Amino acid sequence: MYKFLAKLNKILLPSFTKQGLDISKAKKWQMAIIGYRAYVTKRALGN
């Protein structure tokens, strides 16, 4: 399930690293997306 979510995230959600976003200046919604993507990626790699 998490591998599917990781692929879906890659397609649908923006990549802030490619945009050169400074994490210390990220807005709350951007931090929420970063945290969600990190959680899903960690779970996908763990399975």
Secondary structure, DSSP 8 states (H G I E B T S, - for coil): -HHHHHHHHHHHS--TTTTT--GGG--HHHHHHHHHHHHHHHHHHH-
